[in-house]
Each structure stands twice: as C-alpha cells, then as structure tokens.
C-alpha cells in the first residue's frame, strides 16, 4: 500500500507544480487554491508512505516522479523545449528511480 500512496503523492506533486505555474506567482485564485490543496494531499500521502518505506527511497521516488512528470507536462502541455540533453536527463532520473525501487528493502 505504501507504494500506491507514494505513486499518488508523486502524481499530486506534478499537479501542484503545474498549478503553481498557472497561478502566476499566486496572483490567480483558482490555480493557487489547487496548488495548496494538492501540496497538502501530496505531503499527506508521502507521510503515509514513509511509515513503511525508507526515507531515502520514499523521498527520492516522490521527487523523481514530480521532476520527470513536471518536465513532461512542461513539454507536452506548455510547449517547453524537450532538447536531447533534457531528454537524456529525464531518462537518467527514471533509471535512478527504477534502481532505487529495486534496491529498496520494503
């Protein structure tokens, strides 16, 4: 169950990162509210996952899902440049996440 909590915490991290961008520095109410609510939910799910998963594993995977997901949303939704080096970096992050999961005792 901890891995499911962690996955959804990571997905919510992507949502809050995107909505924070859309809030334009917290000057737009709707996206600002979405940012705060999804941040709280993401942290809550992360804390549930950390009850059984090691700190380093849980935090690394949570931030990795958020980082790669936010990168993907930036490219696919916001039209940000992908670029070869940025794509390689994303692949390396995902590779690190897979290795972290495989090395995790939980």
C-alpha positions as CSV (number, residue, x, y, z in Angstrom):
1,X,0.0,0.0,0.0
2,X,2.9,2.3,0.7
3,X,4.0,2.2,-2.9
4,X,0.5,3.2,-4.0
5,X,0.5,6.1,-1.6
6,X,3.9,7.1,-2.9
7,X,2.8,6.9,-6.5
8,X,-0.2,9.2,-6.0
9,X,1.8,11.6,-3.9
10,X,4.2,11.9,-6.9
11,X,1.3,12.5,-9.2
12,X,-0.1,15.2,-6.9
13,X,3.3,16.8,-6.9
14,X,3.1,17.1,-10.7
15,X,-0.4,18.6,-10.3
16,X,0.8,21.2,-7.8
17,X,3.8,22.1,-9.8
18,X,1.7,22.7,-12.9
19,X,-1.0,24.7,-11.0
20,X,1.7,26.7,-9.3
21,X,3.0,27.7,-12.7
22,X,-0.6,28.6,-13.7
23,X,-1.1,30.6,-10.5
24,X,1.3,33.2,-11.9
25,X,3.0,33.8,-8.6
26,X,-0.1,33.1,-6.6
27,X,-1.9,36.0,-8.2
28,X,-4.7,33.8,-9.7
29,X,-7.1,32.4,-7.0
30,X,-8.2,29.1,-8.7
31,X,-4.7,27.7,-9.5
32,X,-3.4,29.0,-6.2
33,X,-6.1,27.0,-4.3
34,X,-5.4,23.9,-6.4
35,X,-1.7,24.3,-5.6
36,X,-2.1,24.5,-1.9
37,X,-4.7,21.7,-1.7
38,X,-2.7,19.3,-3.8
39,X,0.5,20.2,-1.9
40,X,-1.1,19.2,1.3
41,X,-2.6,16.0,-0.1
42,X,0.8,15.1,-1.7
43,X,2.6,15.6,1.6
44,X,0.0,13.6,3.5
45,X,0.3,10.7,1.1
46,X,4.1,10.9,1.2
47,X,4.0,10.8,5.0
48,X,1.8,7.7,4.9
49,X,4.2,6.0,2.5
50,X,7.1,6.9,4.8
51,X,5.5,4.9,7.6
52,X,6.9,1.7,6.0
53,X,9.3,2.9,3.2
54,X,12.8,4.1,4.0
55,X,13.2,7.9,4.0
56,X,15.7,8.0,1.2
57,X,13.7,5.7,-1.0
58,X,10.4,7.4,-0.5
59,X,11.7,11.0,-0.8
60,X,13.8,10.2,-3.9
61,X,11.0,8.5,-5.7
62,X,8.5,11.2,-4.8
63,X,10.7,14.0,-6.1
64,X,11.7,12.0,-9.1
65,X,8.1,11.4,-10.1
66,X,7.4,15.1,-9.6
67,X,10.5,16.1,-11.6
68,X,10.0,13.9,-14.6
69,X,6.3,14.5,-14.6
70,X,6.6,18.2,-14.4
71,X,9.2,18.0,-17.2
72,X,6.7,16.0,-19.3
73,X,3.9,18.4,-18.6
74,X,6.1,21.3,-19.5
75,X,7.0,19.8,-22.8
76,X,3.6,18.3,-23.7
77,X,1.2,20.9,-22.3
78,X,3.2,24.2,-22.1
79,X,5.3,23.7,-25.2
80,X,8.6,23.9,-23.4
81,X,11.6,22.7,-25.4
82,X,12.5,19.0,-25.0
83,X,16.0,19.0,-26.3
84,X,18.3,16.0,-26.4
85,X,20.1,16.7,-23.2
86,X,16.9,17.4,-21.3
87,X,15.5,14.0,-22.6
88,X,18.7,12.2,-21.5
89,X,18.4,13.8,-18.1
90,X,14.8,12.6,-17.7
91,X,15.8,9.1,-18.7
92,X,18.6,9.1,-16.2
93,X,16.2,10.3,-13.5
94,X,13.8,7.5,-14.4
95,X,16.7,5.0,-14.4
96,X,17.7,6.2,-10.9
97,X,14.1,5.7,-9.7
98,X,13.9,2.2,-11.0
99,X,17.2,1.4,-9.3
100,X,16.1,2.9,-6.1
101,X,12.9,0.8,-6.2
102,X,14.9,-2.3,-6.9
103,X,17.3,-1.6,-4.1
104,X,14.6,-0.9,-1.5
105,X,14.1,-3.4,1.2
106,X,10.4,-2.6,1.6
